Amino acid sequence: MKKKKISKKNNFDFRVGFGYDIHRMVEGRELILGGFKIDYHKGMLGHSDGDLIIHSVCDSILGALNEGEIGIYFPPTDLTLMGISSSVIADKVLEILKNKKGRINQIDVTLVAEEPKIKPYYEEIKKSLSRIFKLDLSQISFKAKSMEGLGEIGRGEAMVCYCVASVIIGK
């Protein structure tokens, strides 16, 4: 099959990446979502701080760049990374983006969680994501959905996060 030529008259590539992450909720861990700490009796079980929002955003950016996923750069088998802040992971992803001469155009994040209720934290999470990923608030869409009591997420045993990122790569 012959490869279709893409017009380069604009001197940039527009790409889209998809990210996903899931973590179990456990007693005794801090709940950090999008770099924002929420006062709650459960947090995310994980090798890092368990911030599945940042993980999902990072994977979507790496996907747009054809650079794999965060586990390549921060393998869960590396015990020296235990408890690492997800903002450090985001810094590495932004470094990769910069080296590719890219910039984030927009991120669209959906968190799926039964508890705690996330809507009261929308603005704080968006502001935190804006700071971490160096974006204007207008470039961030964030929302939360529930599972209506269905499955592990519906029972409050886990959270899942999905993200789509659009990235512009200059030539």
C-alpha positions as YAML, in Angstrom:
chain: A
units: angstrom
residues:
- id: 1
  name: MET
  ca: [0.00, 0.00, 0.00]
- id: 2
  name: LYS
  ca: [1.35, 3.40, -0.97]
- id: 3
  name: LYS
  ca: [1.84, 5.85, 1.90]
- id: 4
  name: LYS
  ca: [-0.34, 8.93, 1.57]
- id: 5
  name: LYS
  ca: [1.61, 12.18, 1.53]
- id: 6
  name: ILE
  ca: [0.64, 14.75, 4.11]
- id: 7
  name: SER
  ca: [0.76, 18.38, 3.08]
- id: 8
  name: LYS
  ca: [3.56, 20.19, 4.91]
- id: 9
  name: LYS
  ca: [2.61, 23.70, 3.79]
- id: 10
  name: ASN
  ca: [1.72, 24.64, 7.39]
- id: 11
  name: ASN
  ca: [5.10, 23.35, 8.60]
- id: 12
  name: PHE
  ca: [3.65, 21.36, 11.51]
- id: 13
  name: ASP
  ca: [2.06, 18.03, 12.32]
- id: 14
  name: PHE
  ca: [-1.13, 17.83, 14.35]
- id: 15
  name: ARG
  ca: [-1.36, 14.61, 16.37]
- id: 16
  name: VAL
  ca: [-3.70, 13.03, 18.89]
- id: 17
  name: GLY
  ca: [-2.86, 10.55, 21.64]
- id: 18
  name: PHE
  ca: [-4.97, 8.50, 24.04]
- id: 19
  name: GLY
  ca: [-4.08, 7.74, 27.66]
- id: 20
  name: TYR
  ca: [-5.58, 5.43, 30.26]
- id: 21
  name: ASP
  ca: [-4.76, 4.47, 33.83]
- id: 22
  name: ILE
  ca: [-6.42, 2.59, 36.67]
- id: 23
  name: HIS
  ca: [-5.48, 2.23, 40.33]
- id: 24
  name: ARG
  ca: [-6.98, 0.43, 43.31]
- id: 25
  name: MET
  ca: [-8.09, 2.56, 46.25]
- id: 26
  name: VAL
  ca: [-6.66, 1.65, 49.65]
- id: 27
  name: GLU
  ca: [-6.76, 2.99, 53.20]
- id: 28
  name: GLY
  ca: [-3.72, 4.87, 54.44]
- id: 29
  name: ARG
  ca: [-2.55, 6.51, 51.19]
- id: 30
  name: GLU
  ca: [-2.93, 10.15, 50.20]
- id: 31
  name: LEU
  ca: [-5.41, 10.85, 47.42]
- id: 32
  name: ILE
  ca: [-3.65, 12.95, 44.80]
- id: 33
  name: LEU
  ca: [-5.56, 13.69, 41.61]
- id: 34
  name: GLY
  ca: [-4.09, 15.88, 38.90]
- id: 35
  name: GLY
  ca: [-1.41, 17.03, 41.32]
- id: 36
  name: PHE
  ca: [-4.05, 18.19, 43.82]
- id: 37
  name: LYS
  ca: [-4.33, 16.54, 47.25]
- id: 38
  name: ILE
  ca: [-7.89, 15.70, 48.31]
- id: 39
  name: ASP
  ca: [-8.63, 15.04, 51.96]
- id: 40
  name: TYR
  ca: [-10.06, 11.51, 51.89]
- id: 41
  name: HIS
  ca: [-9.53, 8.31, 53.87]
- id: 42
  name: LYS
  ca: [-8.39, 6.32, 50.82]
- id: 43
  name: GLY
  ca: [-5.76, 6.90, 48.19]
- id: 44
  name: MET
  ca: [-4.39, 5.19, 45.12]
- id: 45
  name: LEU
  ca: [-2.25, 2.08, 45.43]
- id: 46
  name: GLY
  ca: [0.69, 2.43, 43.09]
- id: 47
  name: HIS
  ca: [4.42, 2.40, 42.57]
- id: 48
  name: SER
  ca: [4.41, 6.21, 42.44]
- id: 49
  name: ASP
  ca: [2.08, 8.57, 44.29]
- id: 50
  name: GLY
  ca: [-0.71, 6.91, 42.27]
- id: 51
  name: ASP
  ca: [-1.91, 10.07, 40.51]
- id: 52
  name: LEU
  ca: [-3.81, 8.34, 37.72]
- id: 53
  name: ILE
  ca: [-4.88, 11.65, 36.15]
- id: 54
  name: ILE
  ca: [-1.29, 12.75, 35.53]
- id: 55
  name: HIS
  ca: [-0.41, 9.22, 34.37]
- id: 56
  name: SER
  ca: [-3.25, 9.25, 31.86]
- id: 57
  name: VAL
  ca: [-2.32, 12.71, 30.56]
- id: 58
  name: CYS
  ca: [1.34, 11.69, 30.22]
- id: 59
  name: ASP
  ca: [0.45, 8.53, 28.32]
- id: 60
  name: SER
  ca: [-1.78, 10.49, 25.95]
- id: 61
  name: ILE
  ca: [1.04, 12.95, 25.19]
- id: 62
  name: LEU
  ca: [3.54, 10.11, 24.69]
- id: 63
  name: GLY
  ca: [1.01, 8.39, 22.43]
- id: 64
  name: ALA
  ca: [0.71, 11.49, 20.26]
- id: 65
  name: LEU
  ca: [4.51, 11.53, 19.97]
- id: 66
  name: ASN
  ca: [4.78, 7.78, 19.21]
- id: 67
  name: GLU
  ca: [6.95, 7.48, 22.32]
- id: 68
  name: GLY
  ca: [5.24, 4.60, 24.11]
- id: 69
  name: GLU
  ca: [4.02, 4.96, 27.68]
- id: 70
  name: ILE
  ca: [5.34, 6.11, 31.05]
- id: 71
  name: GLY
  ca: [6.29, 2.58, 32.15]
- id: 72
  name: ILE
  ca: [9.13, 2.67, 29.61]
- id: 73
  name: TYR
  ca: [10.70, 5.68, 31.33]
- id: 74
  name: PHE
  ca: [9.60, 4.84, 34.88]
- id: 75
  name: PRO
  ca: [9.40, 1.04, 35.11]
- id: 76
  name: PRO
  ca: [7.48, -0.31, 38.10]
- id: 77
  name: THR
  ca: [10.30, -2.81, 38.64]
- id: 78
  name: ASP
  ca: [12.70, 0.05, 39.52]
- id: 79
  name: LEU
  ca: [12.47, 0.21, 43.31]
- id: 80
  name: THR
  ca: [14.40, 3.49, 43.41]
- id: 81
  name: LEU
  ca: [11.28, 5.14, 41.95]
- id: 82
  name: MET
  ca: [8.97, 3.95, 44.74]
- id: 83
  name: GLY
  ca: [6.70, 6.82, 45.80]
- id: 84
  name: ILE
  ca: [7.91, 9.18, 43.06]
- id: 85
  name: SER
  ca: [5.78, 12.27, 42.54]
- id: 86
  name: SER
  ca: [3.80, 12.11, 39.31]
- id: 87
  name: SER
  ca: [4.82, 15.70, 38.58]
- id: 88
  name: VAL
  ca: [8.37, 14.33, 38.06]
- id: 89
  name: ILE
  ca: [6.89, 11.95, 35.48]
- id: 90
  name: ALA
  ca: [5.13, 14.91, 33.84]
- id: 91
  name: ASP
  ca: [8.42, 16.87, 33.74]
- id: 92
  name: LYS
  ca: [10.08, 13.98, 31.84]
- id: 93
  name: VAL
  ca: [7.18, 13.82, 29.36]
- id: 94
  name: LEU
  ca: [7.36, 17.58, 28.81]
- id: 95
  name: GLU
  ca: [11.11, 17.24, 28.17]
- id: 96
  name: ILE
  ca: [10.41, 14.58, 25.51]
- id: 97
  name: LEU
  ca: [7.74, 16.85, 24.00]
- id: 98
  name: LYS
  ca: [10.18, 19.78, 23.87]
- id: 99
  name: ASN
  ca: [12.89, 17.62, 22.25]
- id: 100
  name: LYS
  ca: [10.36, 16.69, 19.54]
- id: 101
  name: LYS
  ca: [9.64, 20.41, 19.03]
- id: 102
  name: GLY
  ca: [6.09, 19.84, 20.17]
- id: 103
  name: ARG
  ca: [3.52, 21.60, 22.27]
- id: 104
  name: ILE
  ca: [0.23, 20.54, 23.78]
- id: 105
  name: ASN
  ca: [-2.79, 22.05, 22.09]
- id: 106
  name: GLN
  ca: [-5.44, 20.64, 24.43]
- id: 107
  name: ILE
  ca: [-6.14, 17.82, 26.89]
- id: 108
  name: ASP
  ca: [-9.53, 16.26, 27.58]
- id: 109
  name: VAL
  ca: [-9.59, 14.23, 30.81]
- id: 110
  name: THR
  ca: [-12.36, 11.99, 32.17]
- id: 111
  name: LEU
  ca: [-12.00, 10.51, 35.65]
- id: 112
  name: VAL
  ca: [-14.34, 7.65, 36.54]
- id: 113
  name: ALA
  ca: [-14.86, 7.31, 40.30]
- id: 114
  name: GLU
  ca: [-17.68, 6.57, 42.67]
- id: 115
  name: GLU
  ca: [-16.12, 8.22, 45.68]
- id: 116
  name: PRO
  ca: [-15.23, 10.78, 46.75]
- id: 117
  name: LYS
  ca: [-17.39, 13.15, 44.74]
- id: 118
  name: ILE
  ca: [-14.98, 15.00, 42.44]
- id: 119
  name: LYS
  ca: [-17.12, 17.86, 41.14]
- id: 120
  name: PRO
  ca: [-16.27, 20.17, 44.07]
- id: 121
  name: TYR
  ca: [-12.58, 19.88, 43.06]
- id: 122
  name: TYR
  ca: [-12.88, 20.53, 39.30]
- id: 123
  name: GLU
  ca: [-11.31, 24.00, 39.39]
- id: 124
  name: GLU
  ca: [-8.48, 23.03, 41.74]
- id: 125
  name: ILE
  ca: [-7.60, 20.00, 39.62]
- id: 126
  name: LYS
  ca: [-7.71, 22.08, 36.41]
- id: 127
  name: LYS
  ca: [-5.47, 24.75, 37.98]
- id: 128
  name: SER
  ca: [-3.01, 22.10, 39.12]
- id: 129
  name: LEU
  ca: [-2.94, 20.46, 35.66]
- id: 130
  name: SER
  ca: [-2.45, 23.93, 34.14]
- id: 131
  name: ARG
  ca: [0.60, 24.52, 36.33]
- id: 132
  name: ILE
  ca: [2.11, 21.05, 35.85]
- id: 133
  name: PHE
  ca: [1.66, 20.90, 32.06]
- id: 134
  name: LYS
  ca: [2.20, 24.64, 31.50]
- id: 135
  name: LEU
  ca: [-1.20, 25.14, 29.85]
- id: 136
  name: ASP
  ca: [-3.84, 27.83, 29.93]
- id: 137
  name: LEU
  ca: [-7.04, 26.75, 31.68]
- id: 138
  name: SER
  ca: [-8.83, 27.08, 28.33]
- id: 139
  name: GLN
  ca: [-6.69, 24.18, 27.04]
- id: 140
  name: ILE
  ca: [-7.91, 21.77, 29.72]
- id: 141
  name: SER
  ca: [-11.19, 19.90, 29.80]
- id: 142
  name: PHE
  ca: [-11.76, 17.94, 32.99]
- id: 143
  name: LYS
  ca: [-14.81, 16.02, 34.17]
- id: 144
  name: ALA
  ca: [-15.70, 13.10, 36.40]
- id: 145
  name: LYS
  ca: [-18.26, 10.37, 35.93]
- id: 146
  name: SER
  ca: [-19.52, 7.59, 38.17]
- id: 147
  name: MET
  ca: [-20.13, 3.92, 37.44]
- id: 148
  name: GLU
  ca: [-23.59, 4.05, 39.01]
- id: 149
  name: GLY
  ca: [-22.50, 1.47, 41.58]
- id: 150
  name: LEU
  ca: [-21.34, -1.09, 39.00]
- id: 151
  name: GLY
  ca: [-18.13, -3.13, 39.29]
- id: 152
  name: GLU
  ca: [-14.96, -2.41, 41.27]
- id: 153
  name: ILE
  ca: [-15.10, 1.30, 40.49]
- id: 154
  name: GLY
  ca: [-18.76, 1.49, 41.46]
- id: 155
  name: ARG
  ca: [-17.96, -0.18, 44.79]
- id: 156
  name: GLY
  ca: [-15.27, 2.45, 45.49]
- id: 157
  name: GLU
  ca: [-12.42, -0.04, 45.13]
- id: 158
  name: ALA
  ca: [-10.72, 1.69, 42.18]
- id: 159
  name: MET
  ca: [-10.66, 4.73, 39.90]
- id: 160
  name: VAL
  ca: [-9.94, 4.90, 36.19]
- id: 161
  name: CYS
  ca: [-8.90, 7.87, 34.07]
- id: 162
  name: TYR
  ca: [-8.97, 8.46, 30.31]
- id: 163
  name: CYS
  ca: [-7.31, 11.30, 28.44]
- id: 164
  name: VAL
  ca: [-7.05, 12.51, 24.88]
- id: 165
  name: ALA
  ca: [-4.31, 15.01, 24.09]
- id: 166
  name: SER
  ca: [-3.86, 16.98, 20.90]
- id: 167
  name: VAL
  ca: [-0.25, 17.89, 20.19]
- id: 168
  name: ILE
  ca: [1.30, 20.15, 17.56]
- id: 169
  name: ILE
  ca: [4.81, 19.29, 16.36]
- id: 170
  name: GLY
  ca: [6.67, 22.05, 14.56]
- id: 171
  name: LYS
  ca: [9.06, 21.39, 11.73]
...
